[in-house]
């Protein structure tokens, strides 16, 4: 075993010698007290501080809502002893990539699915959406526009080759530019990939692109840190060539990083729709009693008031109001009576009914009158054989089968809480991108794993008759190999539970759509509800309301503060001023 490579010689390495006096080659660096602002907080370079007291003091000057950290800390135990109630050791491992061992011709991994480029000011909204969805602190407004004056910071984004959407982001700091680092080092920060990206290898593409950038600049290494229990990321970094190094990071305790210093969290096995509400309630000091985690049942208590909930369905919703949403046929009649625009709908009792309805509308939807999460819903049926087969399947699942006119357009979910539209998002069916190598089934399984990982297991693409029908209608089968770069929609429904993705459009919502959602809530007499619209354009007035959900999922609507607004509604006395900004974390 090559012990010299496994354990780096640290006596002369300013960044690695974390005890005693700094090495001689670092004398010119120590005392500069360098802190680089990255938009979400400062990175304090511990090797540039000559006194532990000063580093601790600077770290405790962290601004509210930001996430500062001190890295390459010398004598970290001494730093912690100076403010043990305020500072803590970050439980992350540090890794180093030796850039000088990379081949001179090394380039980022080639991909025809996305490109990696420097971020521009116009990318700030998309970057902050990704950071917020990942529970990270967003960039402060205008940060990217100021980057011209911050040459030590590099921000790269991965942009989809198909639709130009931003898929991921990474930041890097050039240590040589920041403080004339005698080691010619660099570091990687704030890597994040859109959890809804259908494109694989975005993260590693960003990492290799940043490494190539710093290698071209003459840097010797690139460091990064990753939580000690993130086994998947550690495995990926080690495969890329990173090696672990003894670098320590100290942070100030704050609500953003609370989970890192309070110890193991209680194991409750709540799904993401219950957890997002429970976490918000606990942040406000509201007592939470978990009645049944598997069912998402809990009660919230503040003072003498207690409210029982099942995810976003609370006891403030009456049984009658719930029944108005539970029966899709009843929902349709009530909203049509309120002069809201609805697609044509009938009850299907026989195959003859199916044939007659299909003959009238050419493209139809068949679904059960009761049900959720897209179960038993067959969309865009055009042939008699497909329609009859779908009817037979649904009739086996439900007593009441509905036929509905198919409405082409964008699948829009609008969340209404009280008298306010809390969020609006376009839902897109799952799509795969061919690579010319793997079968459609393999590509679906890969995408399904990524979707499950990004949504806490809530989103998976079922390989069932509906998926096969969707593929067959486009001339493909599960074993077909999709050509490189070809994008294929694998289901017609855009439901999250079936692999669909959600994209916030709240700020683009046309006033007519907003008013229709509020009128529909009032017609159903329900305080919290999610409506499924089909619209040609989010910023246009035309619409059809498809159905209502009395227990809408509040997760995955970032950057809209849906959980906060729900708890505001239940306990208005705990309401905080919500500044509409992506800088939440």
N, C-alpha and C positions, 0 to 999 in steps of 0.2 A: 504493500500500500504506500502510496506517495504521501507521506505525512506532511511534507512541506506545502503541498497544494491543498490538502484538506484543512490544515490549520495555518492560515496566513501569518507571515512574520509581521508582528505588529509594533515592534519597538520604534520603527521609523515611519509608521503610518499614522498621520495626524487624525484621520477619521476613525481608526480602529483602536488606538491606545486610550482606553477609557479609565485609566487610573494614573495617579501620580502626576509628575511634570510632563508637559507636552514634549514631543521629540524636537530635536534641534531644528529640523527643517520647517517646523511650524511656528517658530518664534515670531516671524514677521506677520503671521496671521492672527495669533492670539491677541486679544485686546480690541479687535475691530467691532465686536458685538453686532454681528450681522443678522438681520431679520428680513426675510423676503415675503412680501404679501402676495398671496396667490388668489385673491378674490373671495375665498371662503375663510381666510384666516392667515396668520403668519407662520412661516417656518423659521424657527430660530436655530442657527447653526452653533451647537454647543462648543465645537472646537475653536470658535472665534471669541469665546468669553474666557477671561482670565480669572474670574471670581465666581464661585458657585452662588453667592448671595445675589449678585447682579443678575445672573441668568434666572434664578427663582423669581426675583422681583419683576423682571421683564415679562416672564410667563404669566404672572398674576395680573398683568395689565390687559389681559385679553378683553376685547370688546364684546358686549352682549350680542349673542346670535352668531358669533364667529367661532372658529375651531382652530386655536393656535396649538403648536407643538414645538418641543425642543428635541432635536435629533443630534446624534454624535455627542451625547452628553458624557463628560468626564466625571467620574465619581458620582453616579446617579443616586446612590444611597445618601450622600451628603445633601444633594439638592432636595430630596424628599424630606429629610429631617428638618429642613428650614420651614416647611409649611405642610406638615403631614395631613392636615385636615382639608387642604386645598389642592395639593398636587398628587398625582399618582403615576405609576409606571405603566406605560401602554403595553398590553399583553400581545405585542406583535413581534414576529420574527423579521429580521432584516436579511435581504439577499443582495448579492452583487453579481453583475455581469461584466466580465473582463472584455472591454471593447477592443483592446489591442490584440486579443486572440482571435477576433472575428476575421474571416478572410477579407482582404482589401476590396473584393468585389461584392461583399455581402450587401444584399438589398432586402427591403421588406418583402414579406410573402406576397406573391402576385395574386390578385383576385380580380375577376371581371365583374364581381358583384358589388364591390365598393371601392372607393378611392380614399386615400388618406391625404389630407392637406392641412395647411395652417388655418386656424380658426380666424374668422373675421367678426367684426362687431355685430353683424346681422345674425350670427349663429347663437348669440347669447340666450335668446328665448328657448331654443331647442336644447341647448346644453343644460340650462337650468331645469327644464322639464325632465331630462334624464336624471340629473342629480336628485331632484325632489322625489322622483319615483323610486330611487334607490335609497332613500332615507339619508341623503348626504346634504351638506350645506351648499346652497347655491352661490354662484358668483354675485358679488355686489353689483348693482346697476352701473353700467358704463365701464366695467373693468376691462373688457376686451378692447374697447376704444382707446384705453390708456396704455396698451401693451407696447406701443412704439417707444415709450419711455422706460420700459422694463425689459431690456434686452436679455436679461438673465432668465426670463421665463418664456417658455415655448408652450403653446397650446395647439394640439392637433385634434382634428375631428375626422371620423370616418363617415363618408357620405355615400348613400345608396346610388348605384349606377342606374337604377331603374327609375326612381322617382325623386332623387336628390334629397331625400330625407336624411337628417343627421342620425346615425346609428350608434355612435359612441364618441367618447372624448377622453383625452389623456393630457396631463400637464407635465412639464419637465423643468428642472432648474439647472442651469449651467453654473457649477460652483466656481469655475475659473473666472467667469464674468462677475459673479456675485461678490467674491472676496479674494480673487487672485489665489485660488486654492493651489498649494504646491503639489497636490496629488493629481491635479487635472481631472477632478471628478464631476459627476452629474447625478441627478436623482429623478425618479419617476414618482408622480403624485396624482391622486384623484382620478384614477382610471375607472370609467363607468361605461357600460353598454346598455342600450335600450333593451329592457326585458321583453319587449314585443318584437324585436328585430327577427325577421325570418331568415336572415343571412348568417351563416356560420362563420366562426373564426374572426369575428370583429375585434375582440379583445387582444388576441395574440397579434393581429395585424397592426393594431395601434402600438403595442409594445415594441415590435420589431422596427416599426417606422421611426419611433422615438430613438431607439438604439442606433439606427443608421444615421439619424440626424446628428446625434452627439458624437458618433465615431467620425463623421465627416468634419466635425468642428475640432477634432483632435483630442477629445476627451478620452481618458484612460479606462473609466468604468462608469457604470450606471447602477445606482442602488435603488431599492424599493423596500417597503415594509408591507407585511400582510398578517392579518390576525392568525394567531398560532393554531387555531382549530379549523382554518379554511383549507382543508386537506386538498380539495380539488384545485384551488389556485396554486398552492405550493407545488403540487405535482406538475402542473403546467409550466411554472417558472423553472423548476429544476430540469424539466425536459428541454426547455429553451436554452439552458446553459447557465442559469443563475446558481450561485453557491451561497450558502448561509454564512453570514459574518456577524461578529459580536458587536452590534451597534444597539444602543439603548435610546428609547424615546420617552420623554416625560410630558405629561399634559396637565392642564388645569381641569378640575372636576366641574362639569356643567351638565345641564339637562340633555345636551346633544350626545355626550359620550357616557351617560349615566350607566348604561348596561355594561360598560367595561370595568367599572370599579365597585359596583354594588354586590358582586358575587353572582353565583348561579341563580337564574330566574326560576320562579315557580313553574313547574311543568303542568300546564293546564290543557294543552292540546286543543286550543280554540282555533277555529278556522280564521282566515284573514278578515272575513267580514265582521265577525264578533270581536276579534282581537283589536282591530283598529278603533272600535268604540270603547272597549274596556281600557285600552292604554290611554286614550284621551281623558276618560273619566278619572282614572287614577292620577293623571298629571294635575288635575284640578282639586284633588283631595276628596273626591267622591268615593264612598265605599262601594266595593264591588263584591258581590256574592255569586260565585259560579254555581248554578244549579245543575246544569248538564252540559259539559264542554262539547261533547259530540253533537248535540243538537243546537249548539250556539245559544243556550238559555242562560241568562244571568239577570241579576237585579242590581239596580243602582240606587244608593241611599245617600241622601244629604240632609242632615238635620232630622226633621220628622217626616220627610217625604221619601217614599220608595217607589220606584218604577220598574216593573218587570219587562224584560226585552227578550226577543229572539232575533239576534242580529239587529237590523234596523226596524224590525216590527216591534212596537211597544204596546203596552196596554192602553195607550192613548188612542190607538186605532180600535174602533169598535168591531165587534163580530159582524155586524151588518155591513160596515164599510169593507171589511176584509172579504166578505162573500161577493161583493160587487166586483172585486178584482179577480177572485178565484175562478169564477165562471166567465170564460172569455166571450161567450155568447151574450151573457147579461151585460158585461162591460160594453160590448159593441152597441147594444140597444140603448143603454143609458147615455153614452156619449153621442150617439146619433140623435137622440132626443134633445140633447143640449146644442144641436146644430154644429157639431164638430165634424170634420171631414173623416169619413171612415171608408175602407174598402168594402165592396159587396161581400156578403157573408150569408151562408145557408147551413142548415143542418143536413148532413148526409146520412140517410138511413139505408141506402142500398146502392148496388153498383150502377143501377139505372140513374140514380140521382147524381152519381159521379160523372157518368157519361154526359148527362144533360148540362151539368155545371161546366164541364170542360168545353163542351161545344159552344157554350155562350161566351166564355172568357179566354179560351185558348191556352192560357198559362194560369195555373192555380196553385194554391197551397192547401194541404190537408194536414190537420192537426187535431189533437184531443181538446175538448172544451176546457178541461182542467189539466194543469201540469205546469212545470217550470223548467228552466235550464235547457230549453231546446229539446227536451225529450219527446220523441214521437212526432216531431215536426218535419214534414216533407215539403220542400220549397221548389217553386218553379217547375211544376209537373206539366209537361207539354204533350206527352203521348198517352193514349188510352191505357196501354199496358202498364206504364209506370204509375198512372193515377189509380188504377184498380189495385195494383200491388200495394201501394201506399195505404189505400183505404182499408184493405184487409189487415195490414199490419197494425194500423191505429185502432181498428175495431177490436182487435185482440187485447189492446191495452186499455181501452176506455169505452164506456157505455155511450157517450155522446161524442160524435165525430163532426167536426166543422170543415166545411169547404170555404175557401176564401179567395177572392180575386188576388192574383199576384200583382204586387205593385213594385215596379222597377225603381231603383234609386239608391240612396245612401241610407244605411241603417243607423238611426240616431236614437240614443238613449238620453232622456232628459230626467234629471232627479229634481223633484220638488219637495222642499221641506218647509212646512207652514205656507206662508204666502210669498216664498222666494224660490226662484230657480237656483238651486245650489250648484248644479253642474250640468254640462251637456257634452256628450262625447259621441263620435262616430265609431261604430263597431264594424270591423272588417273581417270577412271570413278568412280562415287560415290559408296561406299560400306557401308553396314550396318553390325553390329555385333549383333547376337541374344543374348537374355538374358533368353529365355525360358518362358517369361511372356507376352511380348507385341507382338502384331501383326506386320507383315511386314509394313503395312501402317503406324502404329504408330511410328515405328522405322524410317521410311523414313521421316515422318513429323518432328520428333525430330532432325534428322540430318540436314534436310533442314533449320530449324530455326537456328541451330548453324552456318551453312554455310552462311546464310544471314547476321547474326550478324557479322561474321568475314570479310565479303566482302562489307559492306555497302549496303546490299540488292541486290547485283549483282548476287549472286549464290544461286539458289534454285533448288530443284529436282522436276520437274513436275510429277504429278501423271496422266499420260496419256496413250494412247494406246501403245506407244513405251516402256514405263516402264512396263506395264502389259505384253507385249510380251516377254520382257527380263526375267521377273519372270517366266512366263509360260514355257519358253524354259528350265528352270532349275527345273521345277516341283513344282513351288510355285504359290500362289495367294496372293492378298493383305491381306486377312484375315488369312493367314497361320501364325502360331507362330513359329518363327525361334529358333531352339535349342540353348541352352546356349553356347556361344563361337563360333558359326558357322558364318563365314564371307560370305556375299552374295553381288555380284555385281548387282546393280539394274538398270543400264543402260549400253549400249555398248559405247555410245559416251562419250568422256572425256571432253567435252566443259565446261568451267567454269560456264557459264550461266545456265547449266543444272545440276549443283551440283558437277562437276569435281573438282579435286584438282591439284595444280601446285607445282612442286618440282624442284628447280634449279639444273642444271647439266652442267652449262657453262664450268666449269673447266675440266669436263670429256669428252667434245665433241671431237670426232675424227676429225683430219684435213680434211679428205675427206668430211665430213658433213658440216664443216665450209666453205670449198671452194665451195661446191654445193649451199649453201645458197647465197653466194656472187655472184656466176655465175647466179643464178636464178634472183637475184635483178637486175643485169645488163641486162639480157634478157628481163625483163619487163620494164626496163627504169624507175624505181620508186625509189625515194630516201629513203623512210621509209616503211618497209613492214614486215609482219609476215608470216612465212611459216610453214605449217603443214606437218611434215614428219612422216612416219611410219618406224621404224628401229628395227632390232632384238636386237641391242645393241647400246647404246649411244657412247661407246668407240670403235665401229667397223665401217668399211667403207661402209657397205651395207645400202641402203635406197630406199625409194620411196617418191616422193613429192606428196602430196595429193591436196593441194590448197594453194592459197596466199590470204592474208588479207591486204588491203590497209590502214586499220585503226586499227592496232593491239593495244590491251590493254597493257599499260606499267605498270599497277599496278600488284601487287602480284608476281613480279619477284625478290624479295629480296633474297640475298643481292646485286644484280646487280643494279647499279645506272642508270636505264633506262631513268627516267625523266631527270636526269642531262645530259645524253648524247644527248637526244632529244633537250633540250634547247641549249646545246653546238653547235649542228648542225645548229639550227636556228640563233643563235647569238654567233658565235665563239669568238667574242671579250670579251665575259663575261666568257669564259671558265676558270675554276680553275683546278689546278693540282689535278687529281683524283687518290688518292693513293688507290690501290686495297686492301682494308682491311675491315673486318666486323665491324669495330668500327665506324659506322656511326649512327647517332641517330636523 
